[in-house]
Amino acid sequence: MRYDKSMNKTVEPRTIIITGASAGIGLAAARELSRDNRVIIVGRSKATVSVAKELGVAYFRADFADLKSVRALAEKLLDAAPHIDLLINNAGGTMSEIKQTKDGFEQTVQVNYLAQFLLTDLLMDRLVKSKAGIINTSSAAHMFARLHVEDIQDATGTFVAYSNTKLLDLIHAQELARRFAKKGVQAVSFHPGVVASNFGNKTSGPFSWMYNTAIRRLLLTSEQGADTVIWLATHRDLWQSGGYYVKRKLASVSGLAKDPTIGSVLWDKTKTLLGL
């Protein structure tokens, strides 16, 4: 139970699920939000266990490069959370090369987008029942996407692959908002900024240059990068569902993300890829 000053009464803590919460902005958000909410963190690495112990929260480990692991995660979350107030889809990263996972998908596309889409879909009945909010971590890098709608796995390199997935994450939030608004579900996406974490350590090109040179000193801290997602998590009444946020404000999106028909097309293609 927690006391809400604005309502002048004691209320039940909200249940918030955060993926990619063992480091970086996910960890920073979990640390802040766990003060007044029931937070469940999801991570791939062993650090997830120590983080959960430090924060006193529940945790699950899952590898988004393995869709079987994602499906198992969804079952565990449904058992652990009869009510879900907020799902923060934050898992993902940059990769060192273009290659396939054992599921047969390009790894950046699977880890950053397909696994997130699958998890959200498997939780959707519970999210609808809870009238939940969904936050997708996107990026300003979506402006550099070279997405081929007919083949979302096609990319010329790791930077383009990453940029494509951040556009897909943004459009996913838009389409969730369009499809489920009448059922009480809201969805938004956000850009955290360029954060000096271990996020870009396993890549090449622009990310490698930023994360592995003196320019790193100019990047944001994880706490600074988490500011907008924490603000969104605590100010759902201010959301414009489907919106893309930068520094707590609605921001412009790329031309493809402005196309009113693209979300439905990508939704159907993604469902087909995942066999949903």
Rosetta blueprint (number, residue, H / E / L):
1 M L
2 R E
3 Y E
4 D E
5 K L
6 S L
7 M L
8 N L
9 K E
10 T E
11 V E
12 E L
13 P L
14 R L
15 T E
16 I E
17 I E
18 I E
19 T E
20 G L
21 A L
22 S L
23 A L
24 G H
25 I H
26 G H
27 L H
28 A H
29 A H
30 A H
31 R H
32 E H
33 L H
34 S L
35 R L
36 D L
37 N L
38 R E
39 V E
40 I E
41 I E
42 V E
43 G E
44 R L
45 S L
46 K L
47 A H
48 T H
49 V H
50 S H
51 V H
52 A H
53 K H
54 E H
55 L H
56 G L
57 V L
58 A E
59 Y E
60 F E
61 R E
62 A L
63 D L
64 F L
65 A L
66 D L
67 L H
68 K H
69 S H
70 V H
71 R H
72 A H
73 L H
74 A H
75 E H
76 K H
77 L H
78 L H
79 D H
80 A H
81 A L
82 P L
83 H L
84 I L
85 D L
86 L E
87 L E
88 I E
89 N E
90 N L
91 A L
92 G L
93 G L
94 T L
95 M L
96 S L
97 E L
98 I L
99 K L
100 Q E
101 T L
102 K L
103 D L
104 G L
105 F L
106 E E
107 Q H
108 T H
109 V H
110 Q H
111 V H
112 N H
113 Y H
114 L H
115 A H
116 Q H
117 F H
118 L H
119 L H
120 T H
121 D H
122 L H
123 L H
124 M H
125 D H
126 R H
127 L H
128 V H
129 K H
130 S H
131 K L
132 A L
133 G E
134 I E
135 I E
136 N E
137 T E
138 S L
139 S L
140 A H
141 A H
142 H H
143 M H
144 F H
145 A L
146 R L
147 L L
148 H L
149 V L
150 E L
151 D L
152 I L
153 Q L
154 D L
155 A L
156 T L
157 G L
158 T H
159 F H
160 V H
161 A H
162 Y H
163 S H
164 N H
165 T H
166 K H
167 L H
168 L H
169 D H
170 L H
171 I H
172 H H
173 A H
174 Q H
175 E H
176 L H
177 A H
178 R H
179 R H
180 F H
181 A H
182 K H
183 K H
184 G L
185 V L
186 Q E
187 A E
188 V E
189 S E
190 F E
191 H E
192 P L
193 G L
194 V L
195 V E
196 A L
197 S L
198 N L
199 F L
200 G L
201 N L
202 K L
203 T L
204 S L
205 G L
206 P H
207 F H
208 S H
209 W H
210 M H
211 Y H
212 N L
213 T L
214 A H
215 I H
216 R H
217 R H
218 L H
219 L L
220 L E
221 T L
222 S H
223 E H
224 Q H
225 G H
226 A L
227 D H
228 T H
229 V H
230 I H
231 W H
232 L H
233 A H
234 T H
235 H L
236 R H
237 D H
238 L H
239 W L
240 Q L
241 S L
242 G L
243 G L
244 Y E
245 Y E
246 V E
247 K L
248 R L
249 K E
250 L E
251 A L
252 S L
253 V L
254 S L
255 G H
256 L H
257 A H
258 K H
259 D L
260 P L
261 T L
262 I H
263 G H
264 S H
265 V H
266 L H
267 W H
268 D H
269 K H
270 T H
271 K H
272 T H
273 L H
274 L H
275 G L
276 L L
